[in-house]
Amino acid sequence: MANTESGQGSDKFRRYRARLKSKGLRQIQLWVPDTSHPGFQASLSRQLARIESAREDHEALDFIEEVADWDD
C-alpha cells in the first residue's frame, strides 16, 4: 500500500509542476547555508573577520550600508 500512496503523491506533484510550467514558471533548486549546522557560527565569524580586515572592501561596504533600506 505504501507504493500506491507514494505513487499517488508523486503523480499529484507531477501534475502540480505541469500546471506551474504551463503558467510560464520554471522550477529551480536553491541551496542555502544551514544556520543550525554546528560549524555555521564559526564559519560566519571567520568570514566576517576576513571582510573586516580587507581594506579594499570597506568603500563598497560603506556604500551598500548607506544606500540599503534597513527599515523593512
HTML snippet that shows the backbone in 3Dmol.js (N, CA, C, O; Angstrom):
<script src="https://3Dmol.org/build/3Dmol-min.js"></script>
<div id="view" style="width:600px;height:400px;position:relative"></div>
<script>
const pdb = `
ATOM      1  N   MET A   1       0.817  -1.198   0.000  1.00  0.00           N
ATOM      2  CA  MET A   1       0.000   0.000   0.000  1.00  0.00           C
ATOM      3  C   MET A   1       0.860   1.261   0.000  1.00  0.00           C
ATOM      4  O   MET A   1       0.456   2.269  -0.579  1.00  0.00           O
ATOM      5  N   ALA A   2       2.032   1.233   0.631  1.00  0.00           N
ATOM      6  CA  ALA A   2       2.905   2.404   0.662  1.00  0.00           C
ATOM      7  C   ALA A   2       3.313   2.828  -0.743  1.00  0.00           C
ATOM      8  O   ALA A   2       3.417   4.023  -1.023  1.00  0.00           O
ATOM      9  N   ASN A   3       3.549   1.850  -1.640  1.00  0.00           N
ATOM     10  CA  ASN A   3       3.919   2.182  -3.013  1.00  0.00           C
ATOM     11  C   ASN A   3       2.807   2.935  -3.723  1.00  0.00           C
ATOM     12  O   ASN A   3       3.067   3.872  -4.479  1.00  0.00           O
ATOM     13  N   THR A   4       1.568   2.525  -3.479  1.00  0.00           N
ATOM     14  CA  THR A   4       0.429   3.190  -4.095  1.00  0.00           C
ATOM     15  C   THR A   4       0.331   4.628  -3.607  1.00  0.00           C
ATOM     16  O   THR A   4       0.098   5.545  -4.395  1.00  0.00           O
ATOM     17  N   GLU A   5       0.511   4.821  -2.294  1.00  0.00           N
ATOM     18  CA  GLU A   5       0.411   6.168  -1.742  1.00  0.00           C
ATOM     19  C   GLU A   5       1.507   7.066  -2.293  1.00  0.00           C
ATOM     20  O   GLU A   5       1.244   8.206  -2.675  1.00  0.00           O
ATOM     21  N   SER A   6       2.738   6.556  -2.336  1.00  0.00           N
ATOM     22  CA  SER A   6       3.818   7.392  -2.849  1.00  0.00           C
ATOM     23  C   SER A   6       3.629   7.639  -4.343  1.00  0.00           C
ATOM     24  O   SER A   6       3.974   8.711  -4.841  1.00  0.00           O
ATOM     25  N   GLY A   7       3.088   6.664  -5.054  1.00  0.00           N
ATOM     26  CA  GLY A   7       2.804   6.853  -6.477  1.00  0.00           C
ATOM     27  C   GLY A   7       1.776   7.930  -6.693  1.00  0.00           C
ATOM     28  O   GLY A   7       1.911   8.746  -7.604  1.00  0.00           O
ATOM     29  N   GLN A   8       0.739   7.946  -5.863  1.00  0.00           N
ATOM     30  CA  GLN A   8      -0.284   8.979  -5.965  1.00  0.00           C
ATOM     31  C   GLN A   8       0.305  10.340  -5.624  1.00  0.00           C
ATOM     32  O   GLN A   8      -0.008  11.343  -6.266  1.00  0.00           O
ATOM     33  N   GLY A   9       1.160  10.363  -4.609  1.00  0.00           N
ATOM     34  CA  GLY A   9       1.782  11.628  -4.216  1.00  0.00           C
ATOM     35  C   GLY A   9       2.679  12.174  -5.305  1.00  0.00           C
ATOM     36  O   GLY A   9       2.641  13.367  -5.607  1.00  0.00           O
ATOM     37  N   SER A  10       3.493  11.301  -5.903  1.00  0.00           N
ATOM     38  CA  SER A  10       4.383  11.772  -6.969  1.00  0.00           C
ATOM     39  C   SER A  10       3.584  12.206  -8.187  1.00  0.00           C
ATOM     40  O   SER A  10       3.974  13.151  -8.872  1.00  0.00           O
ATOM     41  N   ASP A  11       2.459  11.526  -8.475  1.00  0.00           N
ATOM     42  CA  ASP A  11       1.600  11.924  -9.591  1.00  0.00           C
ATOM     43  C   ASP A  11       0.973  13.285  -9.315  1.00  0.00           C
ATOM     44  O   ASP A  11       0.858  14.118 -10.215  1.00  0.00           O
ATOM     45  N   LYS A  12       0.573  13.503  -8.084  1.00  0.00           N
ATOM     46  CA  LYS A  12      -0.019  14.790  -7.692  1.00  0.00           C
ATOM     47  C   LYS A  12       0.997  15.917  -7.902  1.00  0.00           C
ATOM     48  O   LYS A  12       0.657  16.973  -8.434  1.00  0.00           O
ATOM     49  N   PHE A  13       2.239  15.689  -7.483  1.00  0.00           N
ATOM     50  CA  PHE A  13       3.260  16.717  -7.654  1.00  0.00           C
ATOM     51  C   PHE A  13       3.645  16.895  -9.124  1.00  0.00           C
ATOM     52  O   PHE A  13       3.963  18.004  -9.554  1.00  0.00           O
ATOM     53  N   ARG A  14       3.619  15.823  -9.880  1.00  0.00           N
ATOM     54  CA  ARG A  14       3.902  15.911 -11.313  1.00  0.00           C
ATOM     55  C   ARG A  14       2.852  16.817 -11.988  1.00  0.00           C
ATOM     56  O   ARG A  14       3.197  17.670 -12.806  1.00  0.00           O
ATOM     57  N   ARG A  15       1.576  16.623 -11.639  1.00  0.00           N
ATOM     58  CA  ARG A  15       0.508  17.466 -12.204  1.00  0.00           C
ATOM     59  C   ARG A  15       0.660  18.917 -11.735  1.00  0.00           C
ATOM     60  O   ARG A  15       0.461  19.851 -12.513  1.00  0.00           O
ATOM     61  N   TYR A  16       1.010  19.097 -10.470  1.00  0.00           N
ATOM     62  CA  TYR A  16       1.210  20.433  -9.912  1.00  0.00           C
ATOM     63  C   TYR A  16       2.334  21.161 -10.654  1.00  0.00           C
ATOM     64  O   TYR A  16       2.179  22.322 -11.034  1.00  0.00           O
ATOM     65  N   ARG A  17       3.473  20.474 -10.860  1.00  0.00           N
ATOM     66  CA  ARG A  17       4.589  21.076 -11.577  1.00  0.00           C
ATOM     67  C   ARG A  17       4.210  21.381 -13.020  1.00  0.00           C
ATOM     68  O   ARG A  17       4.620  22.406 -13.563  1.00  0.00           O
ATOM     69  N   ALA A  18       3.430  20.501 -13.647  1.00  0.00           N
ATOM     70  CA  ALA A  18       2.983  20.728 -15.028  1.00  0.00           C
ATOM     71  C   ALA A  18       2.098  21.979 -15.107  1.00  0.00           C
ATOM     72  O   ALA A  18       2.219  22.765 -16.047  1.00  0.00           O
ATOM     73  N   ARG A  19       1.207  22.165 -14.120  1.00  0.00           N
ATOM     74  CA  ARG A  19       0.359  23.370 -14.102  1.00  0.00           C
ATOM     75  C   ARG A  19       1.209  24.630 -13.984  1.00  0.00           C
ATOM     76  O   ARG A  19       0.981  25.611 -14.692  1.00  0.00           O
ATOM     77  N   LEU A  20       2.184  24.597 -13.090  1.00  0.00           N
ATOM     78  CA  LEU A  20       3.035  25.777 -12.916  1.00  0.00           C
ATOM     79  C   LEU A  20       3.855  26.047 -14.176  1.00  0.00           C
ATOM     80  O   LEU A  20       4.014  27.199 -14.580  1.00  0.00           O
ATOM     81  N   LYS A  21       4.374  24.994 -14.794  1.00  0.00           N
ATOM     82  CA  LYS A  21       5.156  25.144 -16.019  1.00  0.00           C
ATOM     83  C   LYS A  21       4.298  25.735 -17.132  1.00  0.00           C
ATOM     84  O   LYS A  21       4.767  26.565 -17.911  1.00  0.00           O
ATOM     85  N   SER A  22       3.035  25.304 -17.205  1.00  0.00           N
ATOM     86  CA  SER A  22       2.138  25.834 -18.239  1.00  0.00           C
ATOM     87  C   SER A  22       1.837  27.314 -18.017  1.00  0.00           C
ATOM     88  O   SER A  22       1.428  28.011 -18.945  1.00  0.00           O
ATOM     89  N   LYS A  23       2.038  27.796 -16.790  1.00  0.00           N
ATOM     90  CA  LYS A  23       1.837  29.213 -16.474  1.00  0.00           C
ATOM     91  C   LYS A  23       3.110  30.021 -16.720  1.00  0.00           C
ATOM     92  O   LYS A  23       3.161  31.215 -16.422  1.00  0.00           O
ATOM     93  N   GLY A  24       4.143  29.363 -17.268  1.00  0.00           N
ATOM     94  CA  GLY A  24       5.378  30.070 -17.590  1.00  0.00           C
ATOM     95  C   GLY A  24       6.393  30.089 -16.464  1.00  0.00           C
ATOM     96  O   GLY A  24       7.354  30.856 -16.512  1.00  0.00           O
ATOM     97  N   LEU A  25       6.197  29.259 -15.453  1.00  0.00           N
ATOM     98  CA  LEU A  25       7.141  29.213 -14.339  1.00  0.00           C
ATOM     99  C   LEU A  25       8.112  28.056 -14.538  1.00  0.00           C
ATOM    100  O   LEU A  25       7.810  27.083 -15.229  1.00  0.00           O
ATOM    101  N   ARG A  26       9.281  28.180 -13.918  1.00  0.00           N
ATOM    102  CA  ARG A  26      10.308  27.154 -14.032  1.00  0.00           C
ATOM    103  C   ARG A  26      10.777  26.794 -12.633  1.00  0.00           C
ATOM    104  O   ARG A  26      11.019  27.677 -11.810  1.00  0.00           O
ATOM    105  N   GLN A  27      10.906  25.504 -12.360  1.00  0.00           N
ATOM    106  CA  GLN A  27      11.343  25.040 -11.052  1.00  0.00           C
ATOM    107  C   GLN A  27      12.857  25.154 -10.942  1.00  0.00           C
ATOM    108  O   GLN A  27      13.587  24.785 -11.862  1.00  0.00           O
ATOM    109  N   ILE A  28      13.319  25.669  -9.807  1.00  0.00           N
ATOM    110  CA  ILE A  28      14.743  25.695  -9.515  1.00  0.00           C
ATOM    111  C   ILE A  28      14.957  25.104  -8.134  1.00  0.00           C
ATOM    112  O   ILE A  28      14.030  25.024  -7.328  1.00  0.00           O
ATOM    113  N   GLN A  29      16.174  24.696  -7.871  1.00  0.00           N
ATOM    114  CA  GLN A  29      16.529  24.193  -6.552  1.00  0.00           C
ATOM    115  C   GLN A  29      17.584  25.137  -6.002  1.00  0.00           C
ATOM    116  O   GLN A  29      18.560  25.451  -6.682  1.00  0.00           O
ATOM    117  N   LEU A  30      17.389  25.585  -4.780  1.00  0.00           N
ATOM    118  CA  LEU A  30      18.270  26.569  -4.181  1.00  0.00           C
ATOM    119  C   LEU A  30      18.815  26.027  -2.873  1.00  0.00           C
ATOM    120  O   LEU A  30      18.050  25.644  -1.987  1.00  0.00           O
ATOM    121  N   TRP A  31      20.119  25.993  -2.750  1.00  0.00           N
ATOM    122  CA  TRP A  31      20.765  25.545  -1.525  1.00  0.00           C
ATOM    123  C   TRP A  31      21.255  26.766  -0.767  1.00  0.00           C
ATOM    124  O   TRP A  31      21.908  27.640  -1.337  1.00  0.00           O
ATOM    125  N   VAL A  32      20.941  26.822   0.506  1.00  0.00           N
ATOM    126  CA  VAL A  32      21.349  27.939   1.353  1.00  0.00           C
ATOM    127  C   VAL A  32      22.079  27.398   2.577  1.00  0.00           C
ATOM    128  O   VAL A  32      21.918  26.229   2.925  1.00  0.00           O
ATOM    129  N   PRO A  33      22.882  28.239   3.233  1.00  0.00           N
ATOM    130  CA  PRO A  33      23.580  27.762   4.434  1.00  0.00           C
ATOM    131  C   PRO A  33      22.591  27.309   5.507  1.00  0.00           C
ATOM    132  O   PRO A  33      21.544  27.925   5.708  1.00  0.00           O
ATOM    133  N   ASP A  34      22.942  26.230   6.185  1.00  0.00           N
ATOM    134  CA  ASP A  34      22.132  25.706   7.287  1.00  0.00           C
ATOM    135  C   ASP A  34      22.603  26.381   8.566  1.00  0.00           C
ATOM    136  O   ASP A  34      23.649  26.030   9.114  1.00  0.00           O
ATOM    137  N   THR A  35      21.829  27.351   9.040  1.00  0.00           N
ATOM    138  CA  THR A  35      22.233  28.113  10.223  1.00  0.00           C
ATOM    139  C   THR A  35      22.233  27.280  11.494  1.00  0.00           C
ATOM    140  O   THR A  35      22.770  27.716  12.512  1.00  0.00           O
ATOM    141  N   SER A  36      21.639  26.083  11.458  1.00  0.00           N
ATOM    142  CA  SER A  36      21.654  25.223  12.646  1.00  0.00           C
ATOM    143  C   SER A  36      22.828  24.244  12.621  1.00  0.00           C
ATOM    144  O   SER A  36      23.023  23.494  13.577  1.00  0.00           O
ATOM    145  N   HIS A  37      23.611  24.241  11.541  1.00  0.00           N
ATOM    146  CA  HIS A  37      24.774  23.357  11.433  1.00  0.00           C
ATOM    147  C   HIS A  37      25.804  23.750  12.495  1.00  0.00           C
ATOM    148  O   HIS A  37      26.035  24.939  12.711  1.00  0.00           O
ATOM    149  N   PRO A  38      26.418  22.788  13.151  1.00  0.00           N
ATOM    150  CA  PRO A  38      27.368  23.096  14.230  1.00  0.00           C
ATOM    151  C   PRO A  38      28.509  24.034  13.822  1.00  0.00           C
ATOM    152  O   PRO A  38      28.957  24.826  14.651  1.00  0.00           O
ATOM    153  N   GLY A  39      28.988  23.975  12.593  1.00  0.00           N
ATOM    154  CA  GLY A  39      30.104  24.825  12.190  1.00  0.00           C
ATOM    155  C   GLY A  39      29.704  26.157  11.591  1.00  0.00           C
ATOM    156  O   GLY A  39      30.567  26.941  11.197  1.00  0.00           O
ATOM    157  N   PHE A  40      28.408  26.426  11.516  1.00  0.00           N
ATOM    158  CA  PHE A  40      27.944  27.644  10.859  1.00  0.00           C
ATOM    159  C   PHE A  40      28.469  28.905  11.531  1.00  0.00           C
ATOM    160  O   PHE A  40      29.017  29.777  10.858  1.00  0.00           O
ATOM    161  N   GLN A  41      28.314  29.015  12.832  1.00  0.00           N
ATOM    162  CA  GLN A  41      28.706  30.237  13.549  1.00  0.00           C
ATOM    163  C   GLN A  41      30.203  30.501  13.422  1.00  0.00           C
ATOM    164  O   GLN A  41      30.616  31.643  13.223  1.00  0.00           O
ATOM    165  N   ALA A  42      31.017  29.453  13.536  1.00  0.00           N
ATOM    166  CA  ALA A  42      32.467  29.625  13.410  1.00  0.00           C
ATOM    167  C   ALA A  42      32.829  30.080  11.999  1.00  0.00           C
ATOM    168  O   ALA A  42      33.676  30.957  11.828  1.00  0.00           O
ATOM    169  N   SER A  43      32.193  29.491  10.991  1.00  0.00           N
ATOM    170  CA  SER A  43      32.452  29.878   9.611  1.00  0.00           C
ATOM    171  C   SER A  43      32.035  31.323   9.362  1.00  0.00           C
ATOM    172  O   SER A  43      32.752  32.076   8.703  1.00  0.00           O
ATOM    173  N   LEU A  44      30.891  31.704   9.881  1.00  0.00           N
ATOM    174  CA  LEU A  44      30.407  33.069   9.736  1.00  0.00           C
ATOM    175  C   LEU A  44      31.380  34.049  10.384  1.00  0.00           C
ATOM    176  O   LEU A  44      31.704  35.084   9.802  1.00  0.00           O
ATOM    177  N   SER A  45      31.839  33.726  11.575  1.00  0.00           N
ATOM    178  CA  SER A  45      32.786  34.603  12.275  1.00  0.00           C
ATOM    179  C   SER A  45      34.081  34.760  11.486  1.00  0.00           C
ATOM    180  O   SER A  45      34.611  35.867  11.388  1.00  0.00           O
ATOM    181  N   ARG A  46      34.599  33.666  10.918  1.00  0.00           N
ATOM    182  CA  ARG A  46      35.820  33.731  10.106  1.00  0.00           C
ATOM    183  C   ARG A  46      35.613  34.613   8.880  1.00  0.00           C
ATOM    184  O   ARG A  46      36.468  35.432   8.545  1.00  0.00           O
ATOM    185  N   GLN A  47      34.475  34.442   8.215  1.00  0.00           N
ATOM    186  CA  GLN A  47      34.204  35.217   7.010  1.00  0.00           C
ATOM    187  C   GLN A  47      34.054  36.705   7.326  1.00  0.00           C
ATOM    188  O   GLN A  47      34.555  37.553   6.588  1.00  0.00           O
ATOM    189  N   LEU A  48      33.372  37.014   8.410  1.00  0.00           N
ATOM    190  CA  LEU A  48      33.209  38.416   8.795  1.00  0.00           C
ATOM    191  C   LEU A  48      34.547  39.052   9.167  1.00  0.00           C
ATOM    192  O   LEU A  48      34.789  40.217   8.850  1.00  0.00           O
ATOM    193  N   ALA A  49      35.408  38.302   9.833  1.00  0.00           N
ATOM    194  CA  ALA A  49      36.731  38.817  10.183  1.00  0.00           C
ATOM    195  C   ALA A  49      37.541  39.111   8.923  1.00  0.00           C
ATOM    196  O   ALA A  49      38.253  40.114   8.865  1.00  0.00           O
ATOM    197  N   ARG A  50      37.437  38.248   7.919  1.00  0.00           N
ATOM    198  CA  ARG A  50      38.148  38.481   6.661  1.00  0.00           C
ATOM    199  C   ARG A  50      37.620  39.725   5.957  1.00  0.00           C
ATOM    200  O   ARG A  50      38.398  40.495   5.394  1.00  0.00           O
ATOM    201  N   ILE A  51      36.316  39.928   5.984  1.00  0.00           N
ATOM    202  CA  ILE A  51      35.727  41.116   5.359  1.00  0.00           C
ATOM    203  C   ILE A  51      36.198  42.373   6.078  1.00  0.00           C
ATOM    204  O   ILE A  51      36.569  43.361   5.444  1.00  0.00           O
ATOM    205  N   GLU A  52      36.180  42.329   7.397  1.00  0.00           N
ATOM    206  CA  GLU A  52      36.607  43.489   8.183  1.00  0.00           C
ATOM    207  C   GLU A  52      38.078  43.830   7.943  1.00  0.00           C
ATOM    208  O   GLU A  52      38.452  45.002   7.953  1.00  0.00           O
ATOM    209  N   SER A  53      38.902  42.822   7.731  1.00  0.00           N
ATOM    210  CA  SER A  53      40.332  43.076   7.554  1.00  0.00           C
ATOM    211  C   SER A  53      40.701  43.453   6.119  1.00  0.00           C
ATOM    212  O   SER A  53      41.829  43.881   5.875  1.00  0.00           O
ATOM    213  N   ALA A  54      39.792  43.307   5.178  1.00  0.00           N
ATOM    214  CA  ALA A  54      40.073  43.623   3.775  1.00  0.00           C
ATOM    215  C   ALA A  54      39.788  45.099   3.522  1.00  0.00           C
ATOM    216  O   ALA A  54      38.632  45.488   3.354  1.00  0.00           O
ATOM    217  N   ARG A  55      40.821  45.910   3.495  1.00  0.00           N
ATOM    218  CA  ARG A  55      40.679  47.353   3.325  1.00  0.00           C
ATOM    219  C   ARG A  55      39.967  47.715   2.022  1.00  0.00           C
ATOM    220  O   ARG A  55      39.178  48.660   1.986  1.00  0.00           O
ATOM    221  N   GLU A  56      40.245  46.968   0.956  1.00  0.00           N
ATOM    222  CA  GLU A  56      39.680  47.318  -0.354  1.00  0.00           C
ATOM    223  C   GLU A  56      38.165  47.168  -0.392  1.00  0.00           C
ATOM    224  O   GLU A  56      37.514  47.731  -1.272  1.00  0.00           O
ATOM    225  N   ASP A  57      37.599  46.426   0.541  1.00  0.00           N
ATOM    226  CA  ASP A  57      36.148  46.223   0.559  1.00  0.00           C
ATOM    227  C   ASP A  57      35.403  47.266   1.377  1.00  0.00           C
ATOM    228  O   ASP A  57      34.179  47.361   1.279  1.00  0.00           O
ATOM    229  N   HIS A  58      36.104  48.044   2.175  1.00  0.00           N
ATOM    230  CA  HIS A  58      35.429  48.996   3.059  1.00  0.00           C
ATOM    231  C   HIS A  58      34.615  50.029   2.296  1.00  0.00           C
ATOM    232  O   HIS A  58      33.499  50.358   2.700  1.00  0.00           O
ATOM    233  N   GLU A  59      35.156  50.543   1.202  1.00  0.00           N
ATOM    234  CA  GLU A  59      34.425  51.550   0.430  1.00  0.00           C
ATOM    235  C   GLU A  59      33.114  50.979  -0.115  1.00  0.00           C
ATOM    236  O   GLU A  59      32.068  51.621  -0.030  1.00  0.00           O
ATOM    237  N   ALA A  60      33.179  49.784  -0.665  1.00  0.00           N
ATOM    238  CA  ALA A  60      31.972  49.153  -1.202  1.00  0.00           C
ATOM    239  C   ALA A  60      30.971  48.855  -0.087  1.00  0.00           C
ATOM    240  O   ALA A  60      29.773  49.086  -0.247  1.00  0.00           O
ATOM    241  N   LEU A  61      31.460  48.344   1.038  1.00  0.00           N
ATOM    242  CA  LEU A  61      30.561  48.034   2.156  1.00  0.00           C
ATOM    243  C   LEU A  61      29.930  49.299   2.723  1.00  0.00           C
ATOM    244  O   LEU A  61      28.751  49.293   3.078  1.00  0.00           O
ATOM    245  N   ASP A  62      30.695  50.381   2.813  1.00  0.00           N
ATOM    246  CA  ASP A  62      30.145  51.656   3.280  1.00  0.00           C
ATOM    247  C   ASP A  62      29.043  52.143   2.345  1.00  0.00           C
ATOM    248  O   ASP A  62      28.012  52.640   2.800  1.00  0.00           O
ATOM    249  N   PHE A  63      29.261  52.000   1.036  1.00  0.00           N
ATOM    250  CA  PHE A  63      28.252  52.411   0.057  1.00  0.00           C
ATOM    251  C   PHE A  63      26.982  51.575   0.205  1.00  0.00           C
ATOM    252  O   PHE A  63      25.877  52.116   0.202  1.00  0.00           O
ATOM    253  N   ILE A  64      27.138  50.274   0.331  1.00  0.00           N
ATOM    254  CA  ILE A  64      25.974  49.390   0.485  1.00  0.00           C
ATOM    255  C   ILE A  64      25.198  49.751   1.742  1.00  0.00           C
ATOM    256  O   ILE A  64      23.968  49.799   1.725  1.00  0.00           O
ATOM    257  N   GLU A  65      25.900  50.001   2.813  1.00  0.00           N
ATOM    258  CA  GLU A  65      25.225  50.350   4.062  1.00  0.00           C
ATOM    259  C   GLU A  65      24.492  51.678   3.936  1.00  0.00           C
ATOM    260  O   GLU A  65      23.409  51.854   4.493  1.00  0.00           O
ATOM    261  N   GLU A  66      25.093  52.616   3.193  1.00  0.00           N
ATOM    262  CA  GLU A  66      24.484  53.932   3.019  1.00  0.00           C
ATOM    263  C   GLU A  66      23.191  53.876   2.196  1.00  0.00           C
ATOM    264  O   GLU A  66      22.223  54.562   2.526  1.00  0.00           O
ATOM    265  N   VAL A  67      23.165  53.073   1.138  1.00  0.00           N
ATOM    266  CA  VAL A  67      22.013  53.058   0.241  1.00  0.00           C
ATOM    267  C   VAL A  67      20.983  51.974   0.577  1.00  0.00           C
ATOM    268  O   VAL A  67      19.875  51.985   0.040  1.00  0.00           O
ATOM    269  N   ALA A  68      21.337  51.051   1.451  1.00  0.00           N
ATOM    270  CA  ALA A  68      20.419  49.951   1.777  1.00  0.00           C
ATOM    271  C   ALA A  68      19.218  50.466   2.557  1.00  0.00           C
ATOM    272  O   ALA A  68      19.322  51.396   3.357  1.00  0.00           O
ATOM    273  N   ASP A  69      18.077  49.837   2.302  1.00  0.00           N
ATOM    274  CA  ASP A  69      16.853  50.155   3.024  1.00  0.00           C
ATOM    275  C   ASP A  69      16.738  49.183   4.185  1.00  0.00           C
ATOM    276  O   ASP A  69      16.249  48.066   4.017  1.00  0.00           O
ATOM    277  N   TRP A  70      17.184  49.599   5.353  1.00  0.00           N
ATOM    278  CA  TRP A  70      17.221  48.714   6.527  1.00  0.00           C
ATOM    279  C   TRP A  70      15.924  48.787   7.341  1.00  0.00           C
ATOM    280  O   TRP A  70      15.837  48.165   8.400  1.00  0.00           O
ATOM    281  N   ASP A  71      14.918  49.530   6.873  1.00  0.00           N
ATOM    282  CA  ASP A  71      13.694  49.735   7.646  1.00  0.00           C
ATOM    283  C   ASP A  71      12.669  48.625   7.492  1.00  0.00           C
ATOM    284  O   ASP A  71      11.619  48.693   8.130  1.00  0.00           O
ATOM    285  N   ASP A  72      12.918  47.607   6.679  1.00  0.00           N
ATOM    286  CA  ASP A  72      11.918  46.550   6.457  1.00  0.00           C
ATOM    287  C   ASP A  72      11.651  45.752   7.690  1.00  0.00           C
ATOM    288  O   ASP A  72      10.837  44.830   7.665  1.00  0.00           O
TER     289      ASP A  72
END
`;
const viewer = $3Dmol.createViewer("view");
viewer.addModel(pdb, "pdb");
viewer.setStyle({}, {cartoon: {color: "spectrum"}});
viewer.zoomTo();
viewer.render();
</script>
